[in-house]
Each structure stands twice: as structure tokens, then as C-alpha cells.
Amino acid sequence: MKAEEFADSPTGILIPIQGTHPRFGPWEHVAFVPSPLPLETPTLSATTFNAVARARAALASLDSSARQLPHPGLLRRPTLRREA
């Protein structure tokens, strides 16, 4: 993480953190703490609402298909590793 990219963020703050690595010793860094989300639901345009609805339907379809696999972890684990 490049701390300077988050220094003046309107969406959160940086806080100092520190710890000790068992092999490399003490370390210091900063962590980004996001601001709380608003309680009210944002107003979406019809186009955005439809896109969200289509994405939700696609995820539901994928979930339904994955539940039929004998070992869904075979597909899930590589995808999670790649995302990380």
C-alpha cells in the first residue's frame, strides 16, 4: 500500500500500526480505516438499478450451479487465490 495515495482521502483515515514479526523483528506501518457507510440507501438510476439486478441474478445462478458440484472448493480456492 502506498500511504501517500490515502493521506488526504475523503473516505477514511490512516492510523499508525506496529507489531513484531517472529523472524524479522519489530515493524511499523499505517492502516487505512474507512469512514462508516451512511445509514440511508443511495438513490440509484434505473440503469444502475437494472445492472445491480442483473449482477445479483447472475450470482444467484452461479451459486445454484456451484451447489450441484461434488467438490465446489476445487473451483473456489484457485479463484480466491487469484483474487488475493
C-alpha positions as CSV (number, residue, x, y, z in Angstrom):
1,M,0.0,0.0,0.0
2,K,1.3,3.4,-0.9
3,A,0.3,5.5,2.1
4,E,0.6,8.8,0.2
5,E,-2.2,7.8,-2.0
6,F,-4.5,7.6,1.0
7,A,-3.2,10.5,3.0
8,D,-6.0,13.0,2.2
9,S,-8.8,10.6,1.4
10,P,-12.3,11.8,2.0
11,T,-13.4,8.2,2.6
12,G,-11.3,7.3,5.6
13,I,-8.1,7.9,7.6
14,L,-4.7,6.4,8.1
15,I,-3.7,5.2,11.5
16,P,-0.2,4.0,12.6
17,I,0.1,0.3,13.4
18,Q,3.1,-1.7,14.7
19,G,4.0,-5.2,15.6
20,T,6.7,-7.8,15.9
21,H,7.5,-10.3,13.2
22,P,8.9,-13.6,14.7
23,R,11.8,-13.6,12.3
24,F,12.3,-10.0,11.2
25,G,11.6,-8.2,14.5
26,P,9.6,-5.0,15.1
27,W,7.8,-3.2,12.2
28,E,5.7,-0.1,11.8
29,H,3.3,0.8,9.1
30,V,-0.1,2.6,8.6
31,A,-3.6,1.1,8.1
32,F,-6.5,2.6,6.2
33,V,-9.7,2.8,8.3
34,P,-12.7,3.6,6.1
35,S,-15.3,6.0,7.2
36,P,-18.7,4.4,8.2
37,L,-21.2,3.9,5.4
38,P,-24.3,6.1,5.5
39,L,-27.4,4.6,7.0
40,E,-29.6,5.6,4.2
41,T,-29.7,3.7,0.9
42,P,-28.3,5.6,-2.0
43,T,-30.7,6.6,-4.8
44,L,-29.9,4.6,-8.0
45,S,-30.7,5.5,-11.5
46,A,-32.8,3.0,-13.5
47,T,-29.7,1.9,-15.4
48,T,-27.7,1.3,-12.3
49,F,-30.6,-0.5,-10.6
50,N,-31.0,-2.8,-13.6
51,A,-27.3,-3.5,-13.7
52,V,-27.3,-4.4,-10.0
53,A,-30.3,-6.7,-10.5
54,R,-28.7,-8.5,-13.4
55,A,-25.5,-9.0,-11.4
56,R,-27.5,-10.3,-8.5
57,A,-29.3,-12.8,-10.8
58,A,-26.0,-13.9,-12.3
59,L,-24.5,-14.5,-8.8
60,A,-27.6,-16.5,-7.8
61,S,-27.3,-18.6,-10.9
62,L,-23.6,-19.2,-10.2
63,D,-24.4,-20.1,-6.6
64,S,-27.1,-22.6,-7.7
65,S,-24.7,-24.2,-10.2
66,A,-21.9,-24.4,-7.6
67,R,-24.1,-26.2,-5.1
68,Q,-24.5,-29.1,-7.6
69,L,-20.8,-29.7,-7.8
70,P,-19.5,-32.6,-5.7
71,H,-16.4,-30.5,-4.6
72,P,-17.1,-26.8,-5.1
73,G,-13.8,-26.0,-3.3
74,L,-11.9,-27.1,-6.4
75,L,-13.2,-24.1,-8.3
76,R,-13.4,-21.7,-5.3
77,R,-9.9,-22.0,-3.9
78,P,-8.0,-21.1,-7.2
79,T,-10.3,-18.1,-7.7
80,L,-9.8,-16.8,-4.2
81,R,-6.0,-17.2,-4.6
82,R,-6.0,-15.3,-7.9
83,E,-8.1,-12.5,-6.4
84,A,-5.8,-12.1,-3.5
